[in-house]
Amino acid sequence: MNNTFEPLSPPPRRLMGPGPVDVDPRVLQAMALPLLGQFDPRFTEYMNEVMALYRQVFRTSNRWTLLVDGTARAGIEAVLASVLVPGDRVLVPIFGRFGHLLCEVARRCRADVVAVETEWGTVFDPQRIEDAVKRHRPKLVAVVQGDTSTTMAQPLDAIGRICREHDALIYVDATASVAGMPLETDAWRLDAVSAGLQKCLSGPPGIAPLTFNERVEAVVRARKHVEQGIRPEDYEEGAGRIIQSNYFDLSMLMDYWSESRLNHHTEATSMLYAARECARLALAEGLENRFERHARASRAMTAGLRAMGLALFGDQAHKMPNVTGVYIPEGVPGDGVRQALLDDFGLEIGTSFGPLHGRIWRIGTMGYGCRRDNVMTCLAALEVTLRRFGHACAPGAGVEAALAAWDAEESGAGAND
């Protein structure tokens, strides 16, 4: 049987869920550039440029700022597999689905995982984290900065200080927050941070930016092991336990990204191009400008949703600026509305997980998709669709409120210039 298919022709969409989001056309253009050999001098120059760019994105001076091939989860696994040995104690503050993911990965590293939880829609008071650190004495605290499942963002500056004072490492999953809200790796004393491209960086999923400092480097170097066939003559094996993953072995990735260029894997060339362009565009815009763009869109979106008689989910003082949770009105089929938005407007919003599944929608305004026209189109489409499903709201109320909020901010900004 000859199974042949037509050329790919994805339908046009506005991706306004919690991620992935629309890729910036300039990133797609970069991905179409010719491949180079992984040790071509021009390509290794691009690798060095990527390291320099992401030091600025992560706001760090860490030498070890590089890419891990794989989706954002690859960055999580690389850090945890390279730092943790069986029996190490890990403290995970859980305020959404992705805290549970950190527990899952740490348990697969056979760590002794201690989880502390707070109600979804809230974040942790730093004192509670400090109390848990004092009680359990973890080697590592693993925490998410922004958890899209709840749309909440955990403040990190105090937690970084707490971990340093009590000699615990801190690892942060910043997949959903990097380039969309402030992230100060060095100032907040964060030992390792990983991310992905597919949210506020407006790239495709498939590669994970990662940075770690000398405290993590010391742990990793103690476990250094280079596979047979590529070992240099002056190779010295670390005294610690071998890292169980070859692919996510940070000690070998360090050699690959350093001047020695030890051949660990074949770099995902087109994804590196994408990552480079994502960072370049974020820095060209200016991170502070980018943060404000996300915050402005968030304020307009929330004003529009409230004007439509919808209730926002969670502690709004700690809401992420790039994704908004909103309760599904009583009697309205949440999945039916999402399908109608997709069918009638080519617009995607998200549902959620666990205890929030079927209770809230999540609407993303991230990166390239964080634009005035997207906010207004989403609100207009949602209003029309909700009215069709029986939810009463004044025609045009959402768009008018969002426009008023946006225009007021632009007028205020102009007055302050």
N, C-alpha and C positions, 0 to 999 in steps of 0.2 A: 504494500500500500504506500503510495507516494503522498506523504503529508507535507504539503507546501502551504505557505502563508503569504498574505499580502505584506507589503512594507509597513513598518510601524507608522501609525498615524494617531497618536493620543489626542483625545478631544481637548479643546481649550478649557482650562479651568482657572478660577481664582482660588488659590489654596489659602484659606483663612481659618484653618484649624490650628492645633497646637504644634504642628510640624509633621512632615516636612512642609516647607513653604516654597513659593515661586522662586526659582533661581534667577539671580541677576543675569540679564542677557550677556553682560561683559564676562561673566564667569563661564557661561556656556561657550562663548567665543574662545576663551583661553583654553578650554578643554579640547577644542577642535584643532589646536596647533600640533605640528608634527612631533612624533616621539623622538627622544634621544636615548642613547645608551646610558645606563645608570652611572657609568663612570666617565662619561664624556665631560671634559672640563667645564663646558657651559652648563651641563646639568648639575654638577656638583656646586657650581656657583649659584644656581637656583636654590639648591638645598640650603646653602648658607644664607641666602636672602630670606628664605622662609623662616629660618631660625631668628633672624634679626627682626622680621616683621611681627612674629608672634610674641617676641619679648615685649614689644610695644603694646600689642593687644592685651596680653596678660598683665601688663605693667609690672615687669620684673626684670632683674638683671641676671636671672638664672642662665648659666651656660647651657644647661640641658633643657632646651626648648625645641621640640621636634614634632614629627608626625608619626603616628602609628597607623598602619594600613588596616582599614576596617571601619565600621561605623563607630559612633560615639562610645558604644559599649566596649569596643576594643581598647580604648584609653582607660576605661575603668579596670578592665581585666589586667592590662599591662601593669598598672600601679599595684593593684592588690596582689597579683600573683608574684610580683617581683619583691614586694616588701614583706609579705606575710609567710610565715612557716607554720606548720601544724602546732596548735596550742597557743599561738599568739592571741592576746585578747584585743578585740575590736569593739569600739563603742559606736553605734549607729543611731543618731537621732532621726526618727521617722515621722514625717508630717505629710506623706503622700506615697504613691505607688513606687517612686524611684528610690526612696529610702529602703523599701523592702528589696529592691533589686540589689542594693549595696550589701544587704545582709545575705542574699542568695549567693552572690559572687564570693563574699568572704567565707561563707560556710563551705563552698566548694574548694576553697584553699585550706580547708580543715582548721580554720581559725575558731577561737572561742568567742562567739558573737554575743554581745550584750546589746539589746535594743531598748531604747526608751521611745515612747510614743506620745504624741499629742493629737488632739482631735483634728481631723482633716478640715482645713479652712483656717487653721491657726498656725503659729510658729512658736519656737521655744524661747522662753526667757533665758538669757545666758546663765543665770544663777543655777537653773536646773541642770544645765550641761556641766557646770563646774562641780556641782554636787555629785553627779554621776561619775565624772572623771576622778574625783577624790575617792569615791567609794570603790570603783572597779579597777583603777590604775591601768588603763588600756595602753597598749603599744601605739595604737592608731585610733583616731577618731575620723570616721568617714561620713561626710554629710553632703547633701545636695544644696546648691545655692538657690536655684529656682525650680520648683517641682511643678511641671505643667499639669499634672493630674489634679492638683488642687488650685493652681494658679497663684500659689503663695511663694514668697521669697524670704529666705531665712537670713537675717543680718549675721555677718561673719566676723566683723572686726573684734568683738569681744571674745568670740570662741577661739580665734587664732591666738589671742593673748593668753587665754586660759590654758590652751594646750602647751604653749611654750613654757609657761610658768610651772607646769606639772610634768614636763619632759615627755609629752605625748606628741607623736606626729599627727598632723591633720591633712587629710586628703579631701578635696572638694570636686564634686561633679558639677561643672558649670555649663553643661551642654545647652541648656535652655536659656541661659542668662548672658553668656559672653557676647559682648558687642551690643547688647541691648540695655544693660544697666551697669552701674559701676562695679568693677571687680579689681581689687587692689592686692595682687598676690604678695608683693613684698611688704607693703605698709600694714597689711592685715596678718602678716606672719603665717601665710599658708605654705605648707611644705610641698604639696603637689596639687596640681589642678589639671583636669582634662576637660575636653569639650568635643563638639562636633560642628560640622558646617551647616547643617540643615535647618537651622532656626534663624537667629538674628544675623548670622554671617551670610545668609542667602546663598548657600551652596548646596550641592547634592550630598546626600549621606554617602559615606564610603571612606572617610579618613578622619582621624582624630588628633587634633592639636593637643599637645601635652607639655607641661613644664614641671620641673621639680628642682629643689635646691640641694645644697651640699649635705644636709642632714639625711635626705633620702638617698643621695648618691653614696654615702658611706654604707648604708644598709645594703644597697644593691651590689656595690663592689665587693662586699664581704661574701657574696654568693656567686661571684663571677665564675662562669664556666663557658668555654668556647668549644663548639662542636668539632669533632675530628674532621680533617680535610681542609679546614681554614685556619687552624691554630698557627699564630706566628711563633717564631723561634723563641722569643723572649716571653712567651705566655706563662703567667703564673695564676694558678687556680685559687679562687677564694677559699677561705677556711670554712665558710658557712655552708648551709644546705643548698644543693643545686635548685635553681628555679625550675618548677615543674613544667612550665610551658616554654617550648623553644621559640615559638612565634612571638610571644609577648614577653620575652626575656629582655628587660631594660638594659642589662649589662651588655648584651650583644648589640642592641639597638644603639647604645652609646658609641660603640666602636664603629658602627655603620655610619652614623651621622658625624663622627669626629674626623680628624685629618687622616686617620689610618684607613678609613673607608673599607673596613672589613666586610666582606660580602655575606651579609646575613640573609637577604631576600632580594627579589627584584622589585624595585620601587614602583608603586602605582603612579606612573608618570602623569597621566591626565588628571588624576586626583590631586597630585602635588601642584600642578598648574592651577587647578581650581582653588586649592587652599591658599596659594600665593595671591591670586587675584582677589579672593574674599578679604584677606587681611589688608591688601593694598587699598582696596576701595573703602574699607572701614576707616583706615588711617587717613586717607585723602579727605574724607568727609569730616574727620575730627571726631574722636570718641565722645567728647562732651556734646557736640552737636547731634551725634547719633543717639545718645541717651535721651536728649531732650525731644528729638523727633519721636521716639518710642513713647515717651511720657505724654506728649501732646496728643498723639493718636489714642492713647489709653483714656485720657480724660474726655476726649470727644466721644469715643465709643461708649463709655459708661454714662455720659450725659444722655446720649441717644437712647440707650437701652432703658434707662430709668423713665425717660419721657414716654416710652411705649408701655409703661406699666409693668415692667419686668424687674425682678429683684435680683440683685447681684449676690454672688456667693462669696462667703469668706470674709476675713478681717481685711477691710479695704486699706487699712494703714500699712499692710504688708503684702498687698497685691503686686504681682509682677506687672511691669509696664507693657509687656509684649503679648500677654494673653489674659483674657477676661472670662471669668466663670459667671454664668447667669442661670438662675433656676428656670426649668421648663415649667410653663404655666400649668396649673391643674387642669386635667382633661384634654391637654394637647399631646398628641403622640410625638415624642421627641424624635424618634427615628424617621417618622413620616415627614416631619418638617425638614430634616436634614436631606432626605431623598428628594423632596420637592425642590429645595434650593439647588441641588445638583442637577436635577432634570430640567428645571425651568430657567435657571440663571447661570448654570455652570459654576456654581459657587459652593465650596466645601467648608463646613464648620465641623467641630469635633464633639463627640460625646466624652464620657470619662470612664474611669475604672472603679472596680470594687464597690464600696458603699455609695459612690456618686454616680454609678452607671444608671442612666435613665432618669437621673434627677437634675443634672445640669448639662448645658452646652458649654463648650470652650471655644472662644473666638480669638484667633490669633491675628496680631498686627506686628509682623516681624520683618526686619531687614528690608529687602526690596519691596515687599508687600505692605510695609508700614507707610501707607500713603493716604492722603486725604480722599482721593477718588475711591480707594478700596473701602475705607470706612463708610463713606456715604452710600456706595453701592450695596454693601452688606446690610446696612440698616434698612435701606429701601426694600431690598429683596426680602429680608426677614419680616418686615412689617406686612407686606402684601401676603406673604405666605401664612403668617400667623392669623391674619383676618380670615383667610380662606379656611383655616382650621378652627375658627370660632372664637379666637381671642380678640376681645374688643380693645381697640386703641385708635386714637384720633389719626386720621390720614395725614401723613407727612410730619407727625410730631417728632419722631426719632431723628430724622434727617435735619429738621429745623433746629432741634436742640444741639445736635452735634456741630452743625455749621456755626451756630451762635457761640458755642464753646471754643471752637477753633478760631473764629474771627476775633473773639475777645482776647485770646492769647496772643494772636499775631499783632493786634493793636497795642496790647500791653508791651510786647517785645519792642515794637517800633518806638513807643514812648520812652523806653528805657535806653535806646541806642544813643 
